[in-house]
Amino acid sequence: MKRILYTAFDVVPGPKGSSTHITAFLHGLATAGFHVDLLTPGDGSLPASDVYAGATVTRVPLDPAESMLRRALRFDAAVAAHLEQQRYDLVHFRSLWGGLAPVRSQPRHGHRTLFEVNGLPSIELKYHYPALADGSAEAAALLARVRAQERELLAASDLVICPSAVTATFVASLGADPARLLVIPNGADPYRGPPSPARGDEPPTVLYIGTLADWQGLGTLLNALPTVLAQQPVRLRIVGAGRSRQRRALLKLAARLGVADAISVEEPLPPPEVPALIAAADLCVAPLAPNDRNVTQGCCPIKVIEYMACARPIVAANLPVVRELLREGVEQAVLAL
């Protein structure tokens, strides 16, 4: 039986789209007959070892109080140590964090490498840590080092898979061989649950699911809400994981716009409960911001696919990564802002 190691610097299972993506990959690989091991961070909330989606899971203990970069270095060191003890036919990694060790140990251990590019830290770090966008020499040096390591992984990996053609074009510009690039879009299972009950006199519900990251365009969504409310009452539900500063910023903006009573910012639900949440909404939104993360690097907004899988009307940002998901007969289901 072929042995695969999957490394992911994400909590699995968890409320983010990355966990949904990882779960689907694990299940698919295990169902295809591969032995799959998953290395992922642990924060004490989940067992140190487990079996999940057909994979044997080892969670590397990391201290949440440490900086993200320190935790990333510790995780990569744990991956390196694991590869000294176990042999694999393929190592599948989805980030720079957990990818350096497989690439650099490949000549000694002989495994193949697969880089699943969903996002690159050189693009995304500044959205999580705004100080990295301050133009300082220190920030520039850190991001340059990160970009150099990303280029190393892209050049050395046997196969690079991307969730969108936009992302594939971008990583090719960074040195990935186009002949070793494969686009595999995100997906979602069709919702088979019961139809939502009639609302009666309640206002329509507008739903956003996903993280509260700055690239999601939630500020644009809130700024549009007064215009909508001037025409009819609605209830906006924002459901997803985020930092406390992001939640505070959204609530502060809502108060300034005078729409605080029309919105709720809620904690994420367990993944199995998300389809029913979507199915109960009258309208679903994906207001992705037109920035380098979404336009240059690209992505595959799984929320749009999940909305489609539940047959919900959608309002989405008019970006290439959204248009890429549309095809003849489906395009009419998405209103491009």
C-alpha positions as CSV (number, residue, x, y, z in Angstrom):
1,M,0.0,0.0,0.0
2,K,1.4,3.4,-1.0
3,R,2.0,5.7,2.0
4,I,1.2,9.4,1.9
5,L,2.0,12.0,4.5
6,Y,-0.2,15.1,4.5
7,T,1.0,18.1,6.4
8,A,-1.3,21.0,7.2
9,F,-0.6,24.0,9.4
10,D,-4.3,24.2,10.2
11,V,-6.5,22.9,13.0
12,V,-8.4,19.8,11.7
13,P,-11.3,19.4,12.2
14,G,-12.1,23.0,12.5
15,P,-14.6,25.7,11.4
16,K,-12.5,27.2,8.5
17,G,-12.8,26.3,4.8
18,S,-9.3,24.9,4.9
19,S,-10.5,22.1,7.3
20,T,-13.3,21.2,4.9
21,H,-10.8,21.1,2.0
22,I,-8.4,18.9,4.0
23,T,-11.1,16.6,5.1
24,A,-12.2,16.0,1.6
25,F,-8.7,15.3,0.4
26,L,-8.1,12.8,3.3
27,H,-11.3,11.0,2.7
28,G,-10.6,10.8,-1.1
29,L,-7.1,9.5,-0.6
30,A,-8.1,6.9,2.0
31,T,-11.0,5.7,-0.1
32,A,-8.7,5.3,-3.0
33,G,-6.7,2.8,-1.0
34,F,-3.7,4.8,0.2
35,H,-2.4,4.8,3.8
36,V,-2.6,8.4,4.9
37,D,-1.0,10.1,7.8
38,L,-1.9,13.7,8.7
39,L,0.5,16.0,10.7
40,T,-1.3,19.1,12.0
41,P,-0.9,21.5,14.9
42,G,-2.5,20.8,18.2
43,D,-3.6,23.3,20.9
44,G,-4.8,20.9,23.5
45,S,-8.5,21.0,22.4
46,L,-8.2,17.8,20.3
47,P,-6.5,14.5,21.0
48,A,-2.8,14.2,20.4
49,S,-3.4,11.3,18.1
50,D,-6.6,10.3,16.3
51,V,-8.2,8.7,13.3
52,Y,-10.0,11.2,11.1
53,A,-11.5,10.9,7.6
54,G,-9.6,7.7,7.1
55,A,-6.2,9.2,8.1
56,T,-4.1,8.6,11.1
57,V,-3.7,12.0,12.7
58,T,-0.7,13.3,14.8
59,R,-1.2,16.7,16.3
60,V,2.0,18.6,17.1
61,P,1.7,20.4,20.4
62,L,2.2,24.1,19.9
63,D,1.7,27.0,22.4
64,P,-1.0,29.4,21.2
65,A,0.7,32.1,23.2
66,E,3.7,32.0,20.9
67,S,3.9,34.1,17.7
68,M,2.6,32.5,14.5
69,L,6.1,32.5,13.0
70,R,7.6,30.7,16.0
71,R,4.8,28.1,15.9
72,A,5.3,27.7,12.1
73,L,9.1,27.0,12.7
74,R,8.3,24.5,15.4
75,F,5.8,22.7,13.2
76,D,8.3,22.5,10.3
77,A,10.8,21.1,12.7
78,A,8.3,18.5,13.9
79,V,7.6,17.5,10.2
80,A,11.4,17.1,9.7
81,A,11.7,14.9,12.8
82,H,8.7,12.8,11.6
83,L,10.3,12.2,8.2
84,E,13.5,10.9,9.9
85,Q,11.4,8.2,11.5
86,Q,8.8,7.3,8.8
87,R,9.2,6.7,5.1
88,Y,6.6,7.7,2.5
89,D,6.0,7.5,-1.2
90,L,4.5,11.0,-1.3
91,V,4.5,14.0,1.0
92,H,1.6,16.3,0.3
93,F,1.8,19.8,1.9
94,R,-0.4,22.8,1.6
95,S,1.8,25.6,3.0
96,L,5.3,26.8,3.4
97,W,4.8,25.9,7.0
98,G,5.3,22.1,6.9
99,G,6.7,22.2,3.3
100,L,10.3,23.0,3.7
101,A,11.2,19.8,5.5
102,P,9.7,17.5,2.8
103,V,11.4,19.3,-0.1
104,R,14.8,19.5,1.6
105,S,14.8,15.9,2.8
106,Q,13.6,14.5,-0.6
107,P,17.0,13.7,-2.0
108,R,17.8,11.6,1.1
109,H,14.4,9.9,1.6
110,G,13.3,9.5,-2.0
111,H,9.6,10.5,-1.6
112,R,7.8,12.6,-4.1
113,T,6.5,16.0,-3.2
114,L,3.1,17.6,-3.9
115,F,2.6,21.3,-3.0
116,E,-1.1,22.3,-2.7
117,V,-1.1,26.1,-3.0
118,N,-4.2,27.7,-1.5
119,G,-2.4,30.8,-0.3
120,L,1.1,32.1,0.1
121,P,2.3,33.8,3.3
122,S,4.2,36.4,1.3
123,I,0.8,37.7,0.2
124,E,-1.4,36.9,3.1
125,L,0.7,37.6,6.2
126,K,0.1,41.3,6.1
127,Y,-3.6,40.8,6.3
128,H,-3.2,38.9,9.6
129,Y,-0.4,41.1,10.9
130,P,-0.9,44.7,9.6
131,A,2.5,45.8,10.9
132,L,4.1,43.8,8.0
133,A,2.6,46.4,5.6
134,D,4.2,49.4,7.3
135,G,7.0,49.6,4.7
136,S,9.8,49.0,7.3
137,A,13.1,47.4,6.4
138,E,12.4,44.6,8.9
139,A,9.0,43.8,7.4
140,A,10.4,43.9,3.8
141,A,13.3,41.6,4.8
142,L,11.0,39.1,6.4
143,L,8.6,39.0,3.4
144,A,11.5,38.7,1.0
145,R,12.8,35.7,2.9
146,V,9.4,34.1,2.9
147,R,9.0,34.7,-0.8
148,A,12.4,33.1,-1.5
149,Q,11.3,30.0,0.4
150,E,8.1,29.9,-1.5
151,R,10.0,30.0,-4.8
152,E,12.2,27.2,-3.5
153,L,9.1,25.0,-2.9
154,L,7.5,25.8,-6.2
155,A,10.6,25.0,-8.2
156,A,11.4,21.8,-6.3
157,S,8.0,20.2,-5.9
158,D,7.1,17.3,-8.3
159,L,3.6,18.5,-8.6
160,V,1.9,21.8,-7.7
161,I,-1.9,21.9,-7.4
162,C,-4.0,25.1,-7.3
163,P,-7.7,25.7,-6.7
164,S,-8.0,28.2,-9.5
165,A,-6.5,29.2,-12.8
166,V,-5.7,32.6,-11.4
167,T,-3.6,31.0,-8.7
168,A,-1.9,28.7,-11.2
169,T,-0.9,31.7,-13.4
170,F,0.5,33.5,-10.3
171,V,2.6,30.6,-9.1
172,A,3.9,30.0,-12.6
173,S,5.1,33.6,-12.5
174,L,7.1,32.7,-9.3
175,G,8.9,29.8,-11.0
176,A,6.6,26.8,-10.9
177,D,6.9,24.7,-14.1
178,P,3.6,25.0,-16.0
179,A,4.0,21.4,-17.0
180,R,3.8,20.4,-13.3
181,L,0.8,22.6,-12.5
182,L,-2.7,21.1,-12.0
183,V,-5.9,23.0,-11.2
184,I,-8.3,21.3,-8.9
185,P,-11.2,23.6,-7.9
186,N,-13.0,23.3,-4.5
187,G,-16.2,21.4,-4.3
188,A,-19.2,20.7,-2.0
189,D,-21.8,18.0,-1.6
190,P,-25.3,19.0,-2.7
191,Y,-27.6,19.7,0.3
192,R,-30.2,17.0,0.7
193,G,-31.9,18.3,3.9
194,P,-35.5,19.5,4.3
195,P,-36.7,22.8,2.8
196,S,-36.6,25.9,5.1
197,P,-39.9,26.7,6.7
198,A,-41.8,29.9,5.7
199,R,-40.7,33.0,7.5
200,G,-44.0,34.7,7.8
201,D,-43.5,38.4,8.7
202,E,-39.8,38.1,9.5
203,P,-37.4,40.1,7.4
204,P,-35.3,38.2,4.8
205,T,-32.0,36.8,6.1
206,V,-28.7,37.7,4.3
207,L,-25.9,35.3,5.2
208,Y,-22.2,35.5,5.1
209,I,-20.1,32.4,6.2
210,G,-16.3,32.4,6.3
211,T,-13.5,34.0,8.2
212,L,-13.4,37.6,9.2
213,A,-10.1,38.2,7.4
214,D,-9.6,41.6,5.9
215,W,-9.5,40.3,2.4
216,Q,-13.1,39.0,2.7
217,G,-14.6,42.5,1.9
218,L,-16.9,42.6,5.0
219,G,-16.4,46.4,5.2
220,T,-17.9,46.7,1.7
221,L,-20.8,44.6,2.7
222,L,-21.6,46.7,5.8
223,N,-21.2,49.9,3.9
224,A,-23.8,48.7,1.4
225,L,-26.3,47.7,4.1
226,P,-27.8,51.2,4.7
227,T,-28.7,51.4,1.0
228,V,-30.5,48.0,1.3
229,L,-32.2,48.9,4.5
230,A,-33.6,52.1,2.9
231,Q,-35.5,49.9,0.5
232,Q,-36.6,47.0,2.8
233,P,-35.8,45.4,6.1
234,V,-33.2,42.6,6.2
235,R,-31.2,40.7,8.8
236,L,-27.5,40.2,8.1
237,R,-25.8,37.3,9.7
238,I,-22.0,37.1,9.6
239,V,-21.0,33.6,10.8
240,G,-17.3,32.7,11.0
241,A,-14.0,32.6,12.8
242,G,-12.1,35.7,13.4
243,R,-9.8,37.6,15.8
244,S,-11.4,39.8,18.5
245,R,-10.0,42.9,16.8
246,Q,-11.8,41.9,13.6
247,R,-15.1,41.4,15.5
248,R,-14.7,44.7,17.3
249,A,-14.0,46.5,14.0
250,L,-17.1,45.1,12.3
251,L,-19.4,46.0,15.2
252,K,-17.8,49.5,15.5
253,L,-18.4,50.1,11.7
254,A,-22.0,48.8,12.0
255,A,-22.7,51.2,14.9
256,R,-21.2,54.1,12.9
257,L,-23.4,53.3,9.9
258,G,-26.4,53.0,12.1
259,V,-27.1,49.3,11.2
260,A,-26.0,47.6,14.4
261,D,-29.6,46.4,15.1
262,A,-29.7,44.7,11.7
263,I,-26.6,42.5,12.0
264,S,-25.2,39.8,14.1
265,V,-21.6,38.6,14.2
266,E,-21.6,35.0,15.3
267,E,-19.2,32.2,16.1
268,P,-18.6,29.6,13.5
269,L,-20.7,26.4,13.5
270,P,-19.4,22.8,13.2
271,P,-19.0,21.9,9.5
272,P,-21.9,19.4,9.5
273,E,-24.3,22.2,10.6
274,V,-23.3,24.7,7.9
275,P,-25.4,23.4,5.0
276,A,-28.6,23.7,7.0
277,L,-27.6,27.2,8.0
278,I,-27.1,28.2,4.4
279,A,-30.3,26.5,3.3
280,A,-32.2,28.6,5.8
281,A,-30.9,31.9,4.3
282,D,-32.8,34.0,1.7
283,L,-29.6,35.4,0.1
284,C,-26.0,34.5,0.5
285,V,-23.0,36.8,-0.1
286,A,-19.3,36.6,-0.9
287,P,-18.1,40.3,-1.0
288,L,-14.4,39.5,-1.7
289,A,-12.2,42.6,-1.7
290,P,-10.3,43.5,-5.0
291,N,-6.8,43.1,-3.5
292,D,-3.7,41.2,-4.2
293,R,-4.8,38.2,-2.2
294,N,-7.9,37.7,-4.3
295,V,-7.0,39.2,-7.7
296,T,-3.2,38.5,-8.1
297,Q,-2.7,35.4,-6.0
298,G,-6.2,34.1,-6.5
299,C,-8.3,31.6,-4.5
300,C,-11.3,29.4,-4.9
301,P,-14.0,30.8,-2.6
302,I,-15.5,27.6,-1.2
303,K,-18.3,29.6,0.3
304,V,-19.7,30.4,-3.2
305,I,-19.6,26.7,-4.0
306,E,-21.3,25.8,-0.7
307,Y,-24.0,28.4,-1.4
308,M,-24.6,26.8,-4.8
309,A,-24.7,23.3,-3.3
310,C,-27.6,24.6,-1.2
311,A,-29.4,26.2,-4.1
312,R,-29.3,29.7,-2.6
313,P,-29.4,33.0,-4.5
314,I,-25.9,34.6,-4.3
315,V,-24.5,38.1,-4.5
316,A,-20.7,37.9,-5.1
317,A,-17.9,40.2,-6.0
318,N,-17.2,40.5,-9.7
319,L,-13.7,39.0,-9.6
320,P,-11.9,36.5,-11.9
321,V,-11.9,33.9,-9.1
322,V,-15.7,34.1,-8.9
323,R,-16.3,34.3,-12.6
324,E,-14.1,31.2,-13.0
325,L,-16.7,29.2,-11.0
326,L,-19.5,30.0,-13.4
327,R,-20.5,28.2,-16.5
328,E,-23.3,28.4,-19.0
329,G,-26.5,27.8,-17.2
330,V,-25.1,28.7,-13.8
331,E,-24.0,32.2,-14.5
332,Q,-27.6,33.5,-14.0
333,A,-27.5,32.1,-10.4
334,V,-24.8,34.6,-9.3
335,L,-25.3,38.4,-9.3
336,A,-21.9,40.1,-9.9
337,L,-21.5,43.3,-8.0
